[in-house]
Amino acid sequence: MTLLDVSIINVALPSISQDLGASGSDLQWVLSGYALAFGLVLVPAGRLGDAHGRRRVFVAGLATFTLASLACGLAPSPGWLLAFRLLQGVGGGLLQPQVAAFIQSLFSGPERGRAFGLLGTSIGLSTAVGPLLGGTILSLDPDPSSWRLVFFVNIPIGVAGVVLAMRWLPAGRPADDGGRRPQVDVVGVALLALTLTALLLPLLEQPSAVAWAALWVGSAALAVAFVRWERRRGRAGRDAVVDLALFRESRYRNGVLVGLVYFTGFTTIFFVLSIYLQDGLGMSPLEAGLTQTPFAVGGAITPVIAGRAVSRLGRRLVVGGLAAVAVGLLGVLAVVATLSGSLEPWQLGLALVVPLLVGGAGSGVVISPNTTLTLSVVDPKSSGSASGVLQTSQRIGSSVGIALVGAVYFGVVAASGGGGGGGDAQDYGRALSASLLVAVALVLLALVPAVADLRAERREQRADGGDDGGERGDDSADAGRASRTSERS
């Protein structure tokens, strides 16, 4: 439901701008603020789930998200909408790590890969249904305020989810931690929030060059302070926002980097594409949703296949998926750069089907396999915290990516004369092309840690006496690592 909300709101952004008078910066904050709040809560939520029971925290998060959706639908101004989106992000951040932790603790080996594959399919379906559902809602009611309905649609889903979770999810036992209650690292959360806010402000508000430099220097200083604080808490045996000890495992570290960089580029695509299709080409919300559907369809189909193959192919899936996403985005870029302004909007939409389908199919074999492979090297007792750190990296990437790519898009639109709505399709096409170039560069950058992990994976297989093309279950890999750890000690 948290991802359904993201894909729906992308289609509704032009309507929100029209109804509330929201600027491009406001729209970026509505998306980036949600991702930022989501990410900041993930790791504490993972620890709370480990300590107090995952079902309890999951239900609390789902209830918070549902109530915040109601508040978003009633928001009277961009400022209030942002505030309620932050609360929505908190709810999403509470529930999300419990999902991955449930899979990590209830499944093992190839079954775990298949379970993550099914999760990836549900994510893909949510992404596919979101633009269509949002476009349908907005098209049925021409009033600009109809965007509020895209938040109200979460309410029945959330209520049903709470009821079903209480009935079907195992209550589980809180982790035995010697009677010690979990500690929320308030200082760590605050330092991370300030670090990211200082990083995002120059991209979202476009201050003077001096203020820009000062904010980024401040962000770097805050980041150093955050790492030192987290290291200090870790040495004292106290709970931290980020358990830095997790990063001693190079394969976990590589997986987190893949998630961080990939989501910085990946999640920005629908933001700029939705605005381009509606503001640049004059498509209706439904037409814009239909145009983006091929990406979501590809992303819904391939995770099932990837889930079955991840134990055999390992990191090769992620590397191949990243390459496919880059090829798909380059295809979209080629279509927009060469045909924008010379085709009817529906014709351009048809020309985008194949590259979007390729990109979506590639994305489907990046996200879930990366999650499976990254968490497979972690002790199941730490699965909630490890999952929280991984997903935090993804949400931070989303937040920064929306700010960065959005700044490029709106900057090019303004420079082309379209900032006040006077640009033509070619102006908006140039803005989208520039944005896609940044997104492609980020996807290609994610290949660096992915290839590094592929090499590490092959070294481990040779050390275990395995074969690159043979069956490689998560349990056997874990056993090999445990054996080598005991030998070193």
C-alpha positions in Angstrom: 0.0 0.0 0.0 2.9 2.4 0.7 4.1 1.9 -2.9 0.6 2.1 -4.3 0.4 5.5 -2.7 3.7 6.7 -4.3 2.6 5.6 -7.8 -0.8 7.2 -7.5 0.5 10.5 -6.2 2.9 10.8 -9.1 0.0 11.0 -11.6 -1.9 13.4 -9.3 1.0 16.0 -9.0 -0.3 18.3 -11.7 -3.8 18.3 -10.1 -2.3 19.1 -6.7 -0.3 21.9 -8.2 -3.5 23.4 -9.8 -5.8 23.0 -6.8 -3.4 24.1 -4.0 -1.2 26.4 -6.1 1.8 24.2 -5.3 5.1 25.1 -6.9 7.6 22.7 -8.4 9.6 22.9 -5.1 6.4 22.1 -3.2 5.8 19.0 -5.3 9.4 17.8 -4.8 9.0 18.3 -1.0 5.8 16.3 -1.0 7.6 13.4 -2.5 11.0 13.8 -0.9 9.6 14.5 2.5 7.7 11.3 2.5 10.7 9.3 1.5 12.9 11.1 4.1 10.5 10.4 7.0 10.1 6.9 5.8 13.8 6.3 5.7 14.5 7.9 9.1 12.0 5.6 10.9 13.0 2.3 9.3 16.0 1.3 11.5 14.4 2.2 14.8 11.3 0.4 13.6 13.3 -2.7 12.7 14.7 -2.7 16.3 11.3 -2.1 17.8 10.0 -5.1 15.7 12.8 -7.3 16.9 12.2 -6.3 20.6 8.4 -6.0 20.9 7.1 -8.3 18.2 6.8 -7.6 14.5 3.1 -7.9 14.2 2.5 -5.3 16.9 4.8 -2.7 15.1 3.4 -3.6 11.7 -0.2 -2.9 12.8 0.8 0.3 14.5 2.5 1.5 11.3 -0.4 0.5 9.1 -2.8 2.3 11.3 -0.7 5.5 11.3 -0.3 5.4 7.6 -4.1 5.0 7.1 -4.9 7.9 9.4 -2.3 10.1 7.7 -3.8 9.3 4.4 -7.1 10.7 5.6 -5.4 13.8 6.8 -3.6 14.2 3.4 -6.9 14.1 1.6 -8.2 16.9 3.8 -5.1 19.1 3.5 -6.0 22.8 2.8 -2.5 23.9 1.6 0.8 22.6 0.3 2.3 23.1 3.8 -0.3 21.0 5.5 0.0 18.3 2.8 3.7 18.1 3.4 3.2 17.8 7.2 0.7 14.9 6.7 3.0 13.3 4.1 5.7 13.3 6.8 3.3 11.5 9.1 2.5 9.1 6.3 6.2 8.4 5.9 6.5 7.6 9.6 3.7 5.0 9.3 5.2 3.5 6.2 8.6 3.3 7.9 7.2 1.5 10.9 5.5 -1.3 8.9 8.0 -1.8 6.0 10.9 -3.5 7.8 8.6 -5.9 9.5 7.6 -7.3 6.1 11.2 -8.2 5.1 11.9 -9.4 8.6 8.9 -11.7 8.5 10.2 -13.2 5.2 13.7 -13.5 6.6 12.6 -15.3 9.7 9.8 -17.5 8.3 11.6 -18.7 5.1 15.1 -20.1 4.3 17.2 -21.0 1.3 15.5 -21.0 -2.1 12.1 -20.6 -0.4 13.2 -17.2 0.9 14.2 -16.1 -2.6 10.8 -17.1 -3.9 9.1 -15.3 -1.0 11.0 -12.1 -1.8 10.2 -12.7 -5.5 6.5 -12.7 -4.6 7.0 -9.5 -2.6 8.6 -8.0 -5.6 5.7 -9.0 -7.7 3.3 -7.3 -5.3 5.4 -4.2 -5.4 5.3 -4.3 -9.2 1.6 -4.8 -9.3 1.1 -1.9 -6.9 3.3 0.2 -9.2 1.3 -0.9 -12.2 -2.2 -0.4 -10.6 -1.3 3.0 -9.0 -1.0 5.1 -12.2 -4.1 3.5 -13.7 -6.1 3.8 -10.5 -5.0 7.3 -9.9 -5.6 8.3 -13.5 -9.0 6.7 -13.5 -10.0 8.5 -10.3 -8.8 11.9 -11.6 -10.4 11.4 -15.1 -13.8 10.5 -13.6 -14.0 13.7 -11.7 -12.7 16.8 -13.7 -12.6 19.0 -10.6 -9.0 19.8 -9.7 -9.7 18.8 -6.1 -10.3 15.2 -7.1 -6.6 14.4 -6.2 -7.8 14.1 -2.7 -9.5 10.8 -3.6 -6.2 9.2 -4.3 -5.4 9.5 -0.6 -8.8 8.4 0.5 -8.4 5.1 -1.5 -5.9 4.0 1.1 -8.4 4.1 4.0 -10.4 0.9 3.2 -7.2 -0.9 2.2 -5.6 0.1 5.5 -8.5 -0.9 7.6 -8.7 -4.3 5.9 -4.9 -4.7 6.3 -5.1 -4.1 10.1 -7.9 -6.7 10.5 -6.1 -9.3 8.3 -2.7 -8.7 10.0 -4.2 -9.3 13.4 -5.8 -12.5 12.2 -3.1 -14.0 10.0 0.3 -12.7 11.0 2.1 -14.6 13.8 2.3 -12.6 17.0 5.8 -13.9 17.5 8.0 -13.5 20.6 10.0 -10.4 21.2 13.7 -11.1 20.9 15.4 -12.1 24.1 17.9 -9.4 24.8 18.6 -10.1 28.4 15.7 -8.1 29.7 17.1 -4.8 28.2 14.5 -2.6 26.7 15.3 -1.1 23.2 16.6 2.4 23.2 15.6 4.9 20.5 18.7 6.8 19.4 17.0 10.2 19.3 20.3 12.1 18.8 21.3 9.8 15.9 17.9 10.2 14.2 18.2 14.0 14.6 21.7 14.1 13.2 20.7 12.0 10.2 17.6 14.1 9.6 19.6 17.4 9.8 22.3 15.9 7.5 19.8 14.9 4.8 17.8 18.2 5.2 20.9 20.2 4.6 21.7 18.1 1.6 18.2 18.5 0.1 17.6 22.2 0.7 20.0 23.5 -2.0 18.3 21.1 -4.5 14.7 22.0 -3.5 14.9 25.7 -2.7 17.7 26.9 -5.0 19.3 29.4 -2.7 22.3 31.6 -3.5 25.7 30.0 -4.3 27.0 31.0 -0.9 24.1 29.4 0.9 24.3 26.4 -1.3 27.9 25.8 -0.4 27.3 26.5 3.3 24.5 24.0 3.4 26.5 21.2 1.8 29.5 21.9 4.0 27.2 21.7 6.9 25.7 18.5 5.6 29.2 16.9 5.4 30.0 18.1 8.9 26.8 16.7 10.3 27.4 13.4 8.5 30.8 13.1 10.2 29.2 13.9 13.6 26.5 11.2 12.9 29.1 8.5 12.1 31.1 9.4 15.2 28.0 9.3 17.4 26.9 6.0 16.0 30.3 4.5 16.5 30.3 5.7 20.1 26.9 4.2 20.8 28.0 0.9 19.2 31.1 0.7 21.4 29.0 1.3 24.5 26.7 -1.5 23.5 23.7 0.8 23.0 21.2 0.8 20.2 22.0 3.0 17.3 20.2 4.2 14.2 22.8 2.4 12.1 24.6 -0.6 13.4 28.0 0.1 11.8 29.1 -3.4 12.6 26.9 -4.7 9.8 29.1 -2.9 7.3 32.1 -5.1 8.3 30.6 -7.7 6.0 31.6 -6.4 2.5 28.7 -8.2 0.7 26.2 -6.5 2.9 27.9 -3.2 2.4 27.8 -3.7 -1.4 24.2 -4.5 -1.3 23.3 -1.4 0.6 25.3 0.7 -1.8 23.4 -0.9 -4.8 20.1 0.0 -3.1 21.2 3.5 -2.3 22.5 4.5 -5.7 19.8 2.6 -7.7 16.9 4.1 -5.9 18.5 7.6 -6.3 18.0 7.1 -10.1 15.1 4.7 -10.3 12.4 6.4 -8.3 12.8 9.7 -10.1 11.6 8.3 -13.4 7.9 8.4 -12.7 8.1 11.8 -11.0 9.4 13.6 -14.1 7.7 11.4 -16.6 4.2 12.1 -15.1 4.8 15.8 -15.2 6.2 15.7 -18.7 3.3 13.6 -20.1 0.6 15.9 -18.6 2.2 19.4 -18.6 4.3 18.9 -21.7 2.2 16.7 -23.9 -1.3 17.6 -22.5 -2.2 14.0 -21.7 -5.0 13.4 -19.2 -4.1 11.7 -15.9 -5.5 8.4 -17.2 -3.5 8.6 -20.4 -0.4 9.4 -18.5 -1.0 6.4 -16.2 -1.5 4.1 -19.2 1.7 5.3 -20.8 3.7 4.4 -17.7 2.1 1.0 -17.3 4.6 -1.0 -19.4 7.4 -0.3 -16.9 5.2 -1.5 -14.1 4.1 -4.6 -16.0 7.7 -5.6 -16.7 8.5 -5.0 -13.0 5.6 -7.2 -11.9 6.4 -10.2 -14.1 10.2 -10.6 -13.6 10.4 -10.7 -9.8 8.7 -14.2 -9.8 11.3 -15.5 -12.2 14.1 -13.8 -10.4 13.0 -15.2 -7.0 13.3 -18.7 -8.4 16.7 -18.1 -10.0 18.4 -16.0 -7.3 19.8 -19.0 -5.4 21.4 -20.2 -8.7 22.4 -17.0 -10.4 23.1 -14.8 -7.5 24.5 -11.3 -8.2 24.5 -11.9 -12.0 20.8 -11.2 -11.8 21.3 -7.8 -10.3 24.1 -6.9 -12.7 22.0 -7.9 -15.7 18.9 -6.1 -14.3 20.8 -2.9 -13.8 22.1 -3.1 -17.4 18.5 -3.7 -18.7 17.2 -0.7 -16.8 19.9 1.5 -18.3 19.1 0.3 -21.8 15.4 0.9 -21.2 16.0 4.4 -20.0 18.3 5.2 -22.8 15.5 4.0 -25.2 13.1 6.4 -23.5 15.6 9.1 -23.9 16.1 8.4 -27.6 12.4 8.4 -28.2 11.8 11.7 -26.4 14.9 13.4 -27.8 14.1 12.5 -31.4 10.3 12.4 -31.6 9.0 14.9 -29.0 7.1 17.6 -30.8 6.8 15.7 -34.1 4.3 13.0 -33.0 0.9 13.1 -31.5 0.9 12.4 -27.7 -0.7 8.9 -28.2 1.9 8.1 -30.9 4.7 9.1 -28.6 3.2 6.9 -25.8 3.2 3.9 -28.2 6.8 4.5 -29.0 7.7 4.4 -25.3 6.1 1.0 -24.7 9.1 -1.2 -25.6 11.8 0.8 -23.7 9.6 1.2 -20.7 8.9 -2.5 -20.7 12.6 -3.4 -20.9 13.4 -1.0 -18.1 10.6 -2.4 -15.9 11.7 -6.0 -16.5 15.2 -5.1 -15.5 14.1 -3.3 -12.4 12.2 -6.4 -11.4 15.4 -8.4 -11.2 17.3 -5.7 -9.3 15.2 -4.9 -6.2 14.1 -8.2 -4.8 17.2 -10.2 -5.6 19.4 -7.4 -4.1 17.3 -7.6 -0.9 17.6 -11.4 -0.8 21.3 -11.5 -1.4 22.1 -8.6 0.9 20.1 -10.0 3.9 21.4 -13.6 3.3 24.8 -12.7 4.9 23.1 -11.3 8.1 22.4 -13.3 11.3 18.6 -13.8 11.3 18.5 -12.3 14.9 19.6 -9.0 13.3 17.3 -9.3 10.3 15.0 -6.5 11.4 17.8 -4.0 11.9 19.7 -5.1 8.8 16.5 -4.8 6.7 15.9 -1.4 8.2 19.3 -0.2 7.2 19.0 -1.5 3.7 15.6 0.1 3.2 16.8 3.3 4.8 19.4 3.5 2.1 16.8 3.0 -0.5 14.5 5.8 0.9 17.4 8.2 1.3 18.3 7.5 -2.3 14.7 8.2 -3.3 14.6 11.4 -1.4 17.9 12.7 -2.8 17.1 11.5 -6.3 13.7 13.3 -6.5 15.4 16.5 -5.3 18.4 16.1 -7.7 16.6 15.0 -10.8 13.6 17.3 -10.1 16.0 20.3 -9.8 17.4 19.4 -13.2 13.9 19.0 -14.8 12.4 22.2 -13.4 15.7 24.1 -14.1 15.7 23.1 -17.8 11.9 23.9 -18.1 12.5 27.4 -16.6 15.5 28.0 -18.8 13.5 27.0 -21.9 10.7 29.4 -21.1 8.2 26.8 -19.9 8.4 27.7 -16.2 5.2 29.8 -16.4 3.4 27.3 -18.5 4.4 28.8 -21.9 6.8 26.1 -23.0 6.0 23.6 -25.8 6.5 19.9 -26.0 10.1 20.2 -27.1 10.9 22.4 -24.1 9.5 19.8 -21.8 11.2 17.1 -23.8 14.6 18.7 -23.3 13.9 18.8 -19.6 12.9 15.1 -19.5 16.0 14.2 -21.6 18.3 16.0 -19.2 16.6 14.3 -16.2 16.9 10.9 -17.8 20.6 11.4 -18.4 21.1 11.9 -14.7 19.0 8.9 -13.9 20.9 6.7 -16.3 24.2 7.8 -14.9 23.0 6.8 -11.4 21.8 3.4 -12.6 25.2 2.8 -14.2 26.9 3.9 -11.1 25.0 1.3 -9.1 26.8 -1.3 -11.3 30.1 -0.5 -9.5 29.1 -2.1 -6.1 27.0 -4.8 -7.9 30.0 -6.0 -10.0 32.3 -5.8 -6.9 29.8 -8.0 -5.0 29.6 -10.4 -8.0 33.4 -10.9 -7.8 33.2 -11.4 -4.1 30.4 -14.0 -4.6 32.6 -15.9 -7.1 35.5 -15.9 -4.7 33.3 -17.3 -2.0 32.0 -20.0 -4.3 35.6 -21.0 -5.2 36.6 -21.1 -1.5 33.6 -23.3 -0.8 34.4 -25.6 -3.7 31.3 -24.5 -5.5 30.7 -23.8 -9.2 29.5 -20.5 -10.7 26.8 -22.2 -12.6 25.8 -24.6 -9.9 23.0 -24.5 -7.4 23.8 -22.0 -4.7 21.3 -22.0 -1.8 21.4 -19.2 0.8 21.9 -21.7 3.6 25.0 -23.3 2.0 26.5 -19.9 1.5 25.8 -19.0 5.1 27.3 -22.2 6.3 30.5 -21.5 4.3 30.8 -18.1 5.7 30.2 -19.4 9.3 32.9 -22.0 8.7 35.5 -19.5 7.6 34.6 -17.1 10.5 35.2 -19.9 13.0 38.5 -20.8 11.3 39.7 -17.1 11.6 38.7 -17.0 15.3 
